[in-house]
Amino acid sequence: MKHSLRIKLIEMALVTVIIACFVMGINCIMVSRSVTKEDSEETLVLLNKNQSDRVNTTINMIEQSVDSLSNITISSISDFSKFKSDGKYVEECTKSLEVTTNNIAENTKGALCAYIRYNPEFTEPTSGIFISKSDDKFEFLEPTDFSIYDPSDLAHVGWYYIPVQAGEPIWMDPYMNENINKYMISYVVPIFIDNTSVGIVGMDVDFSEIEQIVADTKVYNTGYAYLISAQGNILSHKDYKTGRSMNEVLPDEYKIINDASNEGKVISCGDNCIIYMTLDNGMKLVLTVPEKEVLESTNTLTKKIIKMACFAIILAGVFAFFVSGTISKPIKKLTDIIRNTANLDFTNNIDDEKLMKRQDEIGVMANEITGMRNNLENMVKNIDSSCIELNASINHLQSSSEGVAEIAENNSAYTEELAAGVLESGNSIEKVQDNLNIINENANSIERLSKQGRELSAEIMNRAVDMRQSTKNASEKTRGMYESVKKEAEKALEKSRSVEKINELTGAISSISSQTSLLALNASIEAARAGEAGRGFSVVASEISNLAKQTGDTVASINEIVNEVSSAVIDMTKCLDQAIGFMGDTVLEDYQNFGKVSEQYKNDATIVDDNMESVNQAIISLSNNIAMIKEAMDNICSAVSEAGISINEIANSTSDMTGQIGENKNAVDNSMENIKALTKIVEQFQIN
């Protein structure tokens, strides 16, 4: 069936599971995306902070080295005015700083050059210290000659004039040192004494130390880190050269990074997610990763959720297939039963009993359908039996109607001849019949009253018999109870005499106790005579004496209890005697009186019944006489055969009856046809 109940149940289960899976899946995906996004943001923030801390550690180490060297330089210039005017003093200060500068440079990781340069306005153009690393060792070189460069030539001497003009420490952008073929980054600290520029202290560091940290930063699968300067120039990037403006190559990311409110936050930019953090030297470390990699775990989880939802739907379909079978199969069987019922088939089916035994709604339906089938089957059987009886009755009615019709035709001829004579004697006969009817009604009334009297006397007699039987039964039960109580009372009195035996036993025990006490006394005397040897025997004798005393006390207690029991037995005996006397003298005597009364009651009822019988016989005799008179009057009526009016009425009635007989015959014929139709209908039913 295209739209069977089983298919609908399966569809309903699948739709329910699909909706549930869809709602739960969407909810799980949304939650997972939210959680994954939060986790990824936390991961990126943590990674950015860790890598920034690593770069900051390197930067701080360089800054500490340069700051320490600048402080030492300032402290070594004890007389600043002399320093500005005496070249030998300058050389002495410089000489004292060489070892310190070399030690600081060697202990700074990644350091390539270290230098101390003085203000060329009051020192020699080449004054100061400059050491450069070569073959893993620092060597002293001649410093750059300021005299050959103009102060505005920042490309060559900007490393000096820019920090001095800024008046604060500054990190220079990385640049390529062509002499050693390495990118370097410089940290320069200007030195001031009495607000007068003394010079600078700086250090060139291998930029690869910082660049390696940036390059080693892995973000998910293909994500990476890059470094930009405070001015927005690229310092380290896997795709772009150092020195290029980020605003030119990555304008969208630059716009986000240039906004200070976005620092430390994961921001979506096109297909990527970026996060940046400003380092201690003003540079910015940026992490970038494709957004699809950030959401890769969410996509994996989404696929798993979809697979689980598909599996749940398949499992629900299989489960619904079997469960719907358990529901639809009994309903199919019920449908077959209803179809058989519709086809008038009421034969028994083995499935009926199985379905009726179910403890669910199907079982209730099966029981109701079975009840309906039984009712219909009984109705068909009743219709069948009624058809048989009705057929017989109609056949009998048909034959009777034919006989009545023939008699009616004969009566019609006779009544026409007798009509005239009957009319003459009709008035006299009517008066006599009226009187006879009155007498007959009175006789019938008397007869009815006499019958009621007999019925009442019979009822009284029955009640008297019942009362006598009840009294007899009660008397016998009471007598039996009396005998039983009497026997039980005699047995109880007989058993109560055993108390006397207890008295005898206590007397014997008391005598034994006295003898034991006497023996204990004698034993004590003998033990005293024996002296030390009889001390143990004296203890035994003392214990025997105590035992005899306790026995005597116990016997006294028993005697008291026995006396109480004897008193109770005597009271019980008196009560039993009174009860037995009451039953024997009073109850049995009352039951005998009840028997006599019921016997007298029965005799009185018999007398009443006899009297009513006599009255009834007299009434019956009167009724017979009246019947004889009526019969005589009937003979007179037949003699008055010329009563025309009555005979005419009889003739008319006979004619009407003849017509009705014809109609009855037609009705009988129609009934026969209906019976045949009912029989055909009943034959269509298949019943047990």
Contacts in CASP RR format, 6 or more apart in sequence:
PFRMAT RR
TARGET T0000
AUTHOR 0000-0000-0000
METHOD contacts of the structure
MODEL  1
MKHSLRIKLIEMALVTVIIACFVMGINCIMVSRSVTKEDSEETLVLLNKN
QSDRVNTTINMIEQSVDSLSNITISSISDFSKFKSDGKYVEECTKSLEVT
TNNIAENTKGALCAYIRYNPEFTEPTSGIFISKSDDKFEFLEPTDFSIYD
PSDLAHVGWYYIPVQAGEPIWMDPYMNENINKYMISYVVPIFIDNTSVGI
VGMDVDFSEIEQIVADTKVYNTGYAYLISAQGNILSHKDYKTGRSMNEVL
PDEYKIINDASNEGKVISCGDNCIIYMTLDNGMKLVLTVPEKEVLESTNT
LTKKIIKMACFAIILAGVFAFFVSGTISKPIKKLTDIIRNTANLDFTNNI
DDEKLMKRQDEIGVMANEITGMRNNLENMVKNIDSSCIELNASINHLQSS
SEGVAEIAENNSAYTEELAAGVLESGNSIEKVQDNLNIINENANSIERLS
KQGRELSAEIMNRAVDMRQSTKNASEKTRGMYESVKKEAEKALEKSRSVE
KINELTGAISSISSQTSLLALNASIEAARAGEAGRGFSVVASEISNLAKQ
TGDTVASINEIVNEVSSAVIDMTKCLDQAIGFMGDTVLEDYQNFGKVSEQ
YKNDATIVDDNMESVNQAIISLSNNIAMIKEAMDNICSAVSEAGISINEI
ANSTSDMTGQIGENKNAVDNSMENIKALTKIVEQFQIN
1 7 0 8 1.000
4 328 0 8 1.000
5 324 0 8 1.000
5 327 0 8 1.000
5 328 0 8 1.000
5 331 0 8 1.000
6 321 0 8 1.000
6 324 0 8 1.000
6 325 0 8 1.000
6 327 0 8 1.000
6 328 0 8 1.000
9 320 0 8 1.000
9 323 0 8 1.000
9 324 0 8 1.000
9 327 0 8 1.000
9 328 0 8 1.000
10 317 0 8 1.000
10 320 0 8 1.000
10 321 0 8 1.000
10 324 0 8 1.000
12 320 0 8 1.000
13 316 0 8 1.000
13 317 0 8 1.000
13 319 0 8 1.000
13 320 0 8 1.000
13 323 0 8 1.000
13 324 0 8 1.000
14 313 0 8 1.000
14 316 0 8 1.000
14 317 0 8 1.000
14 320 0 8 1.000
16 316 0 8 1.000
17 312 0 8 1.000
17 313 0 8 1.000
17 316 0 8 1.000
17 317 0 8 1.000
18 313 0 8 1.000
21 309 0 8 1.000
21 312 0 8 1.000
21 313 0 8 1.000
22 309 0 8 1.000
24 309 0 8 1.000
25 305 0 8 1.000
25 309 0 8 1.000
28 301 0 8 1.000
28 305 0 8 1.000
29 298 0 8 1.000
29 301 0 8 1.000
29 302 0 8 1.000
29 305 0 8 1.000
32 297 0 8 1.000
32 298 0 8 1.000
32 301 0 8 1.000
32 302 0 8 1.000
32 305 0 8 1.000
33 295 0 8 1.000
33 298 0 8 1.000
36 294 0 8 1.000
36 295 0 8 1.000
36 297 0 8 1.000
36 298 0 8 1.000
36 301 0 8 1.000
37 294 0 8 1.000
37 295 0 8 1.000
37 298 0 8 1.000
40 266 0 8 1.000
40 273 0 8 1.000
40 294 0 8 1.000
40 295 0 8 1.000
41 265 0 8 1.000
41 266 0 8 1.000
44 219 0 8 1.000
44 266 0 8 1.000
44 273 0 8 1.000
44 275 0 8 1.000
44 287 0 8 1.000
44 289 0 8 1.000
44 294 0 8 1.000
45 264 0 8 1.000
45 266 0 8 1.000
45 275 0 8 1.000
47 217 0 8 1.000
47 219 0 8 1.000
47 287 0 8 1.000
48 264 0 8 1.000
48 275 0 8 1.000
48 276 0 8 1.000
48 277 0 8 1.000
48 285 0 8 1.000
48 287 0 8 1.000
49 277 0 8 1.000
51 213 0 8 1.000
51 214 0 8 1.000
51 217 0 8 1.000
51 225 0 8 1.000
51 285 0 8 1.000
51 287 0 8 1.000
52 277 0 8 1.000
52 279 0 8 1.000
52 285 0 8 1.000
54 213 0 8 1.000
55 210 0 8 1.000
55 213 0 8 1.000
55 214 0 8 1.000
55 227 0 8 1.000
55 279 0 8 1.000
55 283 0 8 1.000
55 285 0 8 1.000
56 279 0 8 1.000
56 280 0 8 1.000
58 109 0 8 1.000
58 209 0 8 1.000
58 210 0 8 1.000
58 213 0 8 1.000
59 171 0 8 1.000
59 187 0 8 1.000
59 210 0 8 1.000
59 279 0 8 1.000
59 280 0 8 1.000
59 281 0 8 1.000
60 280 0 8 1.000
61 108 0 8 1.000
61 109 0 8 1.000
62 108 0 8 1.000
62 111 0 8 1.000
62 187 0 8 1.000
62 203 0 8 1.000
62 205 0 8 1.000
63 169 0 8 1.000
63 187 0 8 1.000
63 280 0 8 1.000
63 281 0 8 1.000
65 104 0 8 1.000
65 105 0 8 1.000
65 107 0 8 1.000
65 108 0 8 1.000
65 111 0 8 1.000
65 203 0 8 1.000
66 169 0 8 1.000
66 187 0 8 1.000
66 188 0 8 1.000
66 189 0 8 1.000
66 201 0 8 1.000
66 202 0 8 1.000
66 203 0 8 1.000
67 169 0 8 1.000
67 189 0 8 1.000
68 104 0 8 1.000
69 97 0 8 1.000
69 100 0 8 1.000
69 101 0 8 1.000
69 104 0 8 1.000
69 114 0 8 1.000
69 116 0 8 1.000
69 201 0 8 1.000
69 202 0 8 1.000
69 203 0 8 1.000
70 189 0 8 1.000
70 191 0 8 1.000
70 201 0 8 1.000
72 97 0 8 1.000
72 100 0 8 1.000
73 97 0 8 1.000
73 116 0 8 1.000
73 191 0 8 1.000
73 198 0 8 1.000
73 201 0 8 1.000
74 191 0 8 1.000
74 193 0 8 1.000
74 198 0 8 1.000
76 93 0 8 1.000
76 96 0 8 1.000
76 97 0 8 1.000
77 83 0 8 1.000
77 93 0 8 1.000
77 193 0 8 1.000
77 198 0 8 1.000
79 89 0 8 1.000
80 193 0 8 1.000
80 194 0 8 1.000
80 196 0 8 1.000
80 198 0 8 1.000
82 89 0 8 1.000
83 89 0 8 1.000
83 90 0 8 1.000
83 93 0 8 1.000
83 198 0 8 1.000
84 122 0 8 1.000
85 122 0 8 1.000
87 123 0 8 1.000
87 124 0 8 1.000
90 118 0 8 1.000
90 123 0 8 1.000
90 124 0 8 1.000
90 127 0 8 1.000
94 116 0 8 1.000
94 127 0 8 1.000
94 128 0 8 1.000
94 129 0 8 1.000
97 116 0 8 1.000
97 129 0 8 1.000
98 129 0 8 1.000
98 140 0 8 1.000
101 114 0 8 1.000
101 115 0 8 1.000
101 116 0 8 1.000
101 129 0 8 1.000
101 131 0 8 1.000
102 114 0 8 1.000
102 131 0 8 1.000
102 138 0 8 1.000
104 114 0 8 1.000
105 111 0 8 1.000
105 113 0 8 1.000
105 114 0 8 1.000
105 131 0 8 1.000
105 133 0 8 1.000
105 138 0 8 1.000
105 203 0 8 1.000
106 138 0 8 1.000
108 114 0 8 1.000
108 203 0 8 1.000
108 205 0 8 1.000
109 209 0 8 1.000
110 205 0 8 1.000
110 206 0 8 1.000
110 209 0 8 1.000
111 133 0 8 1.000
111 203 0 8 1.000
111 204 0 8 1.000
111 205 0 8 1.000
111 206 0 8 1.000
112 132 0 8 1.000
112 133 0 8 1.000
112 177 0 8 1.000
112 180 0 8 1.000
112 182 0 8 1.000
112 184 0 8 1.000
112 204 0 8 1.000
112 205 0 8 1.000
112 206 0 8 1.000
113 130 0 8 1.000
113 131 0 8 1.000
113 132 0 8 1.000
113 133 0 8 1.000
113 184 0 8 1.000
113 203 0 8 1.000
113 204 0 8 1.000
114 129 0 8 1.000
114 130 0 8 1.000
114 131 0 8 1.000
114 138 0 8 1.000
114 202 0 8 1.000
114 203 0 8 1.000
114 204 0 8 1.000
115 128 0 8 1.000
115 129 0 8 1.000
115 130 0 8 1.000
115 131 0 8 1.000
115 143 0 8 1.000
115 200 0 8 1.000
115 201 0 8 1.000
115 202 0 8 1.000
115 203 0 8 1.000
116 128 0 8 1.000
116 129 0 8 1.000
116 199 0 8 1.000
116 200 0 8 1.000
116 201 0 8 1.000
116 202 0 8 1.000
117 127 0 8 1.000
117 128 0 8 1.000
117 130 0 8 1.000
117 143 0 8 1.000
117 144 0 8 1.000
117 160 0 8 1.000
117 199 0 8 1.000
117 200 0 8 1.000
118 124 0 8 1.000
118 127 0 8 1.000
118 128 0 8 1.000
118 198 0 8 1.000
118 199 0 8 1.000
119 196 0 8 1.000
119 197 0 8 1.000
119 198 0 8 1.000
119 199 0 8 1.000
120 127 0 8 1.000
120 146 0 8 1.000
120 147 0 8 1.000
125 145 0 8 1.000
125 146 0 8 1.000
125 147 0 8 1.000
126 142 0 8 1.000
126 143 0 8 1.000
126 144 0 8 1.000
126 145 0 8 1.000
126 146 0 8 1.000
127 143 0 8 1.000
128 143 0 8 1.000
129 140 0 8 1.000
129 143 0 8 1.000
130 140 0 8 1.000
130 141 0 8 1.000
130 142 0 8 1.000
130 143 0 8 1.000
130 144 0 8 1.000
131 138 0 8 1.000
131 139 0 8 1.000
131 140 0 8 1.000
131 141 0 8 1.000
132 138 0 8 1.000
132 139 0 8 1.000
132 141 0 8 1.000
132 180 0 8 1.000
144 156 0 8 1.000
144 157 0 8 1.000
146 157 0 8 1.000
146 160 0 8 1.000
149 156 0 8 1.000
149 157 0 8 1.000
151 157 0 8 1.000
151 161 0 8 1.000
154 161 0 8 1.000
154 162 0 8 1.000
159 172 0 8 1.000
159 186 0 8 1.000
159 188 0 8 1.000
159 200 0 8 1.000
160 188 0 8 1.000
160 199 0 8 1.000
160 200 0 8 1.000
162 170 0 8 1.000
162 172 0 8 1.000
162 188 0 8 1.000
163 169 0 8 1.000
163 170 0 8 1.000
163 188 0 8 1.000
163 189 0 8 1.000
163 190 0 8 1.000
163 200 0 8 1.000
164 190 0 8 1.000
164 197 0 8 1.000
164 199 0 8 1.000
164 200 0 8 1.000
166 190 0 8 1.000
167 190 0 8 1.000
167 192 0 8 1.000
168 190 0 8 1.000
169 187 0 8 1.000
169 188 0 8 1.000
169 189 0 8 1.000
169 190 0 8 1.000
170 187 0 8 1.000
170 188 0 8 1.000
171 185 0 8 1.000
171 186 0 8 1.000
171 187 0 8 1.000
171 281 0 8 1.000
171 282 0 8 1.000
171 283 0 8 1.000
172 185 0 8 1.000
172 186 0 8 1.000
172 187 0 8 1.000
172 188 0 8 1.000
173 185 0 8 1.000
173 229 0 8 1.000
173 231 0 8 1.000
173 233 0 8 1.000
173 235 0 8 1.000
173 243 0 8 1.000
174 183 0 8 1.000
174 184 0 8 1.000
174 185 0 8 1.000
174 207 0 8 1.000
174 235 0 8 1.000
174 242 0 8 1.000
174 243 0 8 1.000
175 183 0 8 1.000
175 184 0 8 1.000
175 185 0 8 1.000
175 186 0 8 1.000
176 182 0 8 1.000
176 183 0 8 1.000
176 184 0 8 1.000
177 183 0 8 1.000
177 184 0 8 1.000
177 204 0 8 1.000
182 206 0 8 1.000
182 207 0 8 1.000
182 208 0 8 1.000
183 206 0 8 1.000
183 207 0 8 1.000
183 208 0 8 1.000
183 211 0 8 1.000
183 242 0 8 1.000
184 204 0 8 1.000
184 205 0 8 1.000
184 206 0 8 1.000
184 207 0 8 1.000
185 204 0 8 1.000
185 205 0 8 1.000
185 207 0 8 1.000
185 210 0 8 1.000
185 235 0 8 1.000
186 202 0 8 1.000
186 203 0 8 1.000
186 204 0 8 1.000
186 205 0 8 1.000
187 202 0 8 1.000
187 203 0 8 1.000
187 205 0 8 1.000
187 281 0 8 1.000
188 200 0 8 1.000
188 201 0 8 1.000
188 202 0 8 1.000
189 200 0 8 1.000
189 201 0 8 1.000
189 202 0 8 1.000
190 197 0 8 1.000
190 199 0 8 1.000
190 200 0 8 1.000
191 197 0 8 1.000
191 198 0 8 1.000
191 199 0 8 1.000
191 200 0 8 1.000
191 201 0 8 1.000
192 198 0 8 1.000
207 235 0 8 1.000
207 236 0 8 1.000
210 227 0 8 1.000
210 236 0 8 1.000
211 227 0 8 1.000
211 235 0 8 1.000
211 236 0 8 1.000
214 225 0 8 1.000
214 226 0 8 1.000
214 227 0 8 1.000
214 236 0 8 1.000
214 285 0 8 1.000
215 225 0 8 1.000
215 236 0 8 1.000
215 238 0 8 1.000
217 224 0 8 1.000
217 225 0 8 1.000
217 287 0 8 1.000
218 224 0 8 1.000
219 225 0 8 1.000
219 287 0 8 1.000
219 288 0 8 1.000
219 289 0 8 1.000
220 289 0 8 1.000
220 290 0 8 1.000
220 293 0 8 1.000
220 294 0 8 1.000
220 296 0 8 1.000
221 293 0 8 1.000
221 296 0 8 1.000
222 289 0 8 1.000
222 290 0 8 1.000
222 293 0 8 1.000
223 287 0 8 1.000
223 288 0 8 1.000
223 289 0 8 1.000
223 290 0 8 1.000
223 293 0 8 1.000
224 238 0 8 1.000
224 287 0 8 1.000
224 288 0 8 1.000
224 289 0 8 1.000
225 285 0 8 1.000
225 286 0 8 1.000
225 287 0 8 1.000
225 288 0 8 1.000
226 234 0 8 1.000
226 235 0 8 1.000
226 236 0 8 1.000
226 237 0 8 1.000
226 238 0 8 1.000
226 285 0 8 1.000
226 286 0 8 1.000
226 288 0 8 1.000
227 234 0 8 1.000
227 235 0 8 1.000
227 236 0 8 1.000
227 237 0 8 1.000
227 283 0 8 1.000
227 284 0 8 1.000
227 285 0 8 1.000
227 286 0 8 1.000
228 234 0 8 1.000
228 235 0 8 1.000
228 246 0 8 1.000
228 257 0 8 1.000
228 283 0 8 1.000
228 284 0 8 1.000
228 286 0 8 1.000
229 235 0 8 1.000
229 282 0 8 1.000
229 283 0 8 1.000
229 284 0 8 1.000
230 281 0 8 1.000
230 282 0 8 1.000
230 283 0 8 1.000
230 284 0 8 1.000
232 245 0 8 1.000
232 246 0 8 1.000
232 247 0 8 1.000
232 254 0 8 1.000
232 257 0 8 1.000
232 258 0 8 1.000
232 284 0 8 1.000
233 242 0 8 1.000
233 243 0 8 1.000
233 244 0 8 1.000
233 245 0 8 1.000
233 246 0 8 1.000
234 240 0 8 1.000
234 241 0 8 1.000
234 242 0 8 1.000
234 243 0 8 1.000
234 244 0 8 1.000
234 245 0 8 1.000
234 246 0 8 1.000
234 249 0 8 1.000
235 242 0 8 1.000
235 243 0 8 1.000
235 283 0 8 1.000
236 242 0 8 1.000
240 249 0 8 1.000
240 250 0 8 1.000
246 253 0 8 1.000
246 254 0 8 1.000
246 257 0 8 1.000
247 254 0 8 1.000
252 269 0 8 1.000
252 270 0 8 1.000
253 269 0 8 1.000
253 272 0 8 1.000
253 274 0 8 1.000
253 286 0 8 1.000
253 288 0 8 1.000
256 262 0 8 1.000
256 267 0 8 1.000
256 269 0 8 1.000
256 274 0 8 1.000
257 274 0 8 1.000
257 276 0 8 1.000
257 284 0 8 1.000
257 286 0 8 1.000
262 276 0 8 1.000
263 276 0 8 1.000
263 277 0 8 1.000
263 278 0 8 1.000
264 275 0 8 1.000
264 276 0 8 1.000
264 277 0 8 1.000
265 275 0 8 1.000
266 273 0 8 1.000
266 274 0 8 1.000
266 275 0 8 1.000
267 273 0 8 1.000
267 274 0 8 1.000
267 275 0 8 1.000
268 291 0 8 1.000
269 288 0 8 1.000
270 291 0 8 1.000
271 290 0 8 1.000
271 291 0 8 1.000
271 292 0 8 1.000
272 288 0 8 1.000
272 289 0 8 1.000
272 290 0 8 1.000
272 291 0 8 1.000
273 288 0 8 1.000
273 289 0 8 1.000
273 290 0 8 1.000
273 291 0 8 1.000
273 294 0 8 1.000
274 286 0 8 1.000
274 287 0 8 1.000
274 288 0 8 1.000
274 289 0 8 1.000
275 286 0 8 1.000
275 287 0 8 1.000
276 284 0 8 1.000
276 285 0 8 1.000
276 286 0 8 1.000
276 287 0 8 1.000
277 284 0 8 1.000
277 285 0 8 1.000
278 284 0 8 1.000
279 285 0 8 1.000
292 299 0 8 1.000
327 362 0 8 1.000
330 355 0 8 1.000
330 358 0 8 1.000
330 362 0 8 1.000
330 363 0 8 1.000
330 366 0 8 1.000
331 362 0 8 1.000
333 351 0 8 1.000
333 355 0 8 1.000
334 355 0 8 1.000
334 362 0 8 1.000
334 365 0 8 1.000
334 366 0 8 1.000
334 369 0 8 1.000
336 349 0 8 1.000
336 351 0 8 1.000
337 349 0 8 1.000
337 351 0 8 1.000
337 352 0 8 1.000
337 355 0 8 1.000
337 366 0 8 1.000
337 369 0 8 1.000
337 373 0 8 1.000
338 369 0 8 1.000
340 346 0 8 1.000
340 347 0 8 1.000
340 349 0 8 1.000
341 369 0 8 1.000
341 372 0 8 1.000
341 373 0 8 1.000
341 376 0 8 1.000
344 684 0 8 1.000
344 685 0 8 1.000
344 686 0 8 1.000
345 685 0 8 1.000
345 686 0 8 1.000
346 373 0 8 1.000
346 376 0 8 1.000
346 377 0 8 1.000
346 380 0 8 1.000
346 685 0 8 1.000
346 686 0 8 1.000
346 687 0 8 1.000
346 688 0 8 1.000
347 686 0 8 1.000
347 687 0 8 1.000
347 688 0 8 1.000
348 688 0 8 1.000
352 366 0 8 1.000
352 370 0 8 1.000
355 362 0 8 1.000
355 363 0 8 1.000
355 366 0 8 1.000
356 363 0 8 1.000
356 366 0 8 1.000
356 367 0 8 1.000
356 370 0 8 1.000
357 363 0 8 1.000
358 366 0 8 1.000
377 685 0 8 1.000
377 687 0 8 1.000
377 688 0 8 1.000
380 682 0 8 1.000
380 685 0 8 1.000
380 687 0 8 1.000
381 687 0 8 1.000
383 678 0 8 1.000
383 681 0 8 1.000
383 682 0 8 1.000
384 679 0 8 1.000
384 682 0 8 1.000
387 675 0 8 1.000
387 678 0 8 1.000
387 679 0 8 1.000
387 682 0 8 1.000
390 671 0 8 1.000
390 675 0 8 1.000
391 672 0 8 1.000
391 675 0 8 1.000
394 668 0 8 1.000
394 671 0 8 1.000
394 672 0 8 1.000
394 675 0 8 1.000
397 664 0 8 1.000
397 668 0 8 1.000
398 665 0 8 1.000
398 668 0 8 1.000
401 661 0 8 1.000
401 662 0 8 1.000
401 664 0 8 1.000
401 665 0 8 1.000
401 668 0 8 1.000
402 665 0 8 1.000
404 657 0 8 1.000
404 661 0 8 1.000
405 658 0 8 1.000
405 661 0 8 1.000
405 662 0 8 1.000
408 654 0 8 1.000
408 657 0 8 1.000
408 658 0 8 1.000
408 661 0 8 1.000
409 654 0 8 1.000
409 658 0 8 1.000
411 650 0 8 1.000
411 651 0 8 1.000
411 654 0 8 1.000
412 651 0 8 1.000
412 654 0 8 1.000
412 655 0 8 1.000
412 658 0 8 1.000
415 647 0 8 1.000
415 648 0 8 1.000
415 650 0 8 1.000
415 651 0 8 1.000
415 654 0 8 1.000
416 647 0 8 1.000
416 648 0 8 1.000
416 651 0 8 1.000
417 641 0 8 1.000
417 647 0 8 1.000
418 641 0 8 1.000
418 642 0 8 1.000
418 643 0 8 1.000
418 644 0 8 1.000
418 647 0 8 1.000
419 642 0 8 1.000
419 643 0 8 1.000
419 644 0 8 1.000
419 645 0 8 1.000
419 646 0 8 1.000
419 647 0 8 1.000
419 648 0 8 1.000
419 651 0 8 1.000
420 642 0 8 1.000
420 643 0 8 1.000
420 644 0 8 1.000
420 647 0 8 1.000
421 640 0 8 1.000
421 641 0 8 1.000
421 642 0 8 1.000
421 643 0 8 1.000
421 644 0 8 1.000
421 647 0 8 1.000
422 637 0 8 1.000
422 640 0 8 1.000
422 641 0 8 1.000
422 642 0 8 1.000
422 643 0 8 1.000
422 644 0 8 1.000
422 645 0 8 1.000
422 646 0 8 1.000
422 647 0 8 1.000
423 642 0 8 1.000
423 643 0 8 1.000
423 644 0 8 1.000
423 645 0 8 1.000
423 646 0 8 1.000
423 647 0 8 1.000
424 640 0 8 1.000
424 642 0 8 1.000
424 643 0 8 1.000
425 636 0 8 1.000
425 637 0 8 1.000
425 639 0 8 1.000
425 640 0 8 1.000
425 642 0 8 1.000
425 643 0 8 1.000
426 640 0 8 1.000
426 643 0 8 1.000
426 645 0 8 1.000
426 646 0 8 1.000
429 633 0 8 1.000
429 636 0 8 1.000
429 637 0 8 1.000
429 640 0 8 1.000
429 643 0 8 1.000
432 633 0 8 1.000
432 636 0 8 1.000
433 630 0 8 1.000
433 633 0 8 1.000
436 626 0 8 1.000
436 629 0 8 1.000
436 630 0 8 1.000
436 633 0 8 1.000
439 626 0 8 1.000
440 623 0 8 1.000
440 626 0 8 1.000
440 630 0 8 1.000
443 619 0 8 1.000
443 622 0 8 1.000
443 623 0 8 1.000
443 626 0 8 1.000
444 623 0 8 1.000
446 615 0 8 1.000
446 619 0 8 1.000
446 622 0 8 1.000
447 616 0 8 1.000
447 619 0 8 1.000
447 620 0 8 1.000
447 623 0 8 1.000
450 612 0 8 1.000
450 615 0 8 1.000
450 616 0 8 1.000
450 619 0 8 1.000
451 616 0 8 1.000
453 608 0 8 1.000
453 612 0 8 1.000
454 609 0 8 1.000
454 612 0 8 1.000
454 613 0 8 1.000
454 616 0 8 1.000
456 608 0 8 1.000
457 605 0 8 1.000
457 606 0 8 1.000
457 608 0 8 1.000
457 609 0 8 1.000
457 612 0 8 1.000
458 605 0 8 1.000
458 609 0 8 1.000
460 601 0 8 1.000
460 604 0 8 1.000
460 605 0 8 1.000
460 608 0 8 1.000
461 602 0 8 1.000
461 605 0 8 1.000
461 606 0 8 1.000
461 609 0 8 1.000
463 601 0 8 1.000
463 605 0 8 1.000
464 598 0 8 1.000
464 599 0 8 1.000
464 601 0 8 1.000
464 602 0 8 1.000
464 604 0 8 1.000
464 605 0 8 1.000
465 598 0 8 1.000
465 602 0 8 1.000
467 594 0 8 1.000
467 595 0 8 1.000
467 597 0 8 1.000
467 598 0 8 1.000
467 601 0 8 1.000
468 595 0 8 1.000
468 598 0 8 1.000
468 599 0 8 1.000
468 601 0 8 1.000
468 602 0 8 1.000
471 591 0 8 1.000
471 594 0 8 1.000
471 595 0 8 1.000
471 598 0 8 1.000
472 595 0 8 1.000
474 591 0 8 1.000
474 594 0 8 1.000
475 588 0 8 1.000
475 591 0 8 1.000
475 592 0 8 1.000
475 594 0 8 1.000
475 595 0 8 1.000
478 583 0 8 1.000
478 587 0 8 1.000
478 588 0 8 1.000
478 591 0 8 1.000
479 588 0 8 1.000
481 583 0 8 1.000
482 580 0 8 1.000
482 583 0 8 1.000
482 584 0 8 1.000
482 587 0 8 1.000
482 588 0 8 1.000
485 576 0 8 1.000
485 579 0 8 1.000
485 580 0 8 1.000
485 583 0 8 1.000
486 580 0 8 1.000
489 573 0 8 1.000
489 576 0 8 1.000
489 577 0 8 1.000
489 580 0 8 1.000
492 572 0 8 1.000
492 576 0 8 1.000
493 569 0 8 1.000
493 573 0 8 1.000
493 576 0 8 1.000
496 566 0 8 1.000
496 569 0 8 1.000
496 572 0 8 1.000
496 573 0 8 1.000
499 562 0 8 1.000
499 565 0 8 1.000
499 566 0 8 1.000
499 569 0 8 1.000
502 558 0 8 1.000
502 562 0 8 1.000
503 559 0 8 1.000
503 562 0 8 1.000
506 555 0 8 1.000
506 558 0 8 1.000
506 559 0 8 1.000
506 562 0 8 1.000
507 555 0 8 1.000
509 551 0 8 1.000
509 552 0 8 1.000
509 555 0 8 1.000
510 552 0 8 1.000
510 555 0 8 1.000
512 551 0 8 1.000
513 548 0 8 1.000
513 549 0 8 1.000
513 551 0 8 1.000
513 552 0 8 1.000
513 555 0 8 1.000
514 548 0 8 1.000
516 544 0 8 1.000
516 545 0 8 1.000
516 547 0 8 1.000
516 548 0 8 1.000
516 551 0 8 1.000
517 545 0 8 1.000
517 548 0 8 1.000
517 549 0 8 1.000
519 544 0 8 1.000
520 541 0 8 1.000
520 542 0 8 1.000
520 544 0 8 1.000
520 545 0 8 1.000
520 548 0 8 1.000
521 541 0 8 1.000
521 545 0 8 1.000
523 537 0 8 1.000
523 538 0 8 1.000
523 540 0 8 1.000
523 541 0 8 1.000
523 544 0 8 1.000
524 538 0 8 1.000
524 541 0 8 1.000
524 542 0 8 1.000
524 545 0 8 1.000
526 534 0 8 1.000
526 537 0 8 1.000
527 534 0 8 1.000
527 535 0 8 1.000
527 536 0 8 1.000
527 537 0 8 1.000
527 538 0 8 1.000
527 541 0 8 1.000
528 538 0 8 1.000
530 537 0 8 1.000
637 643 0 8 1.000
END
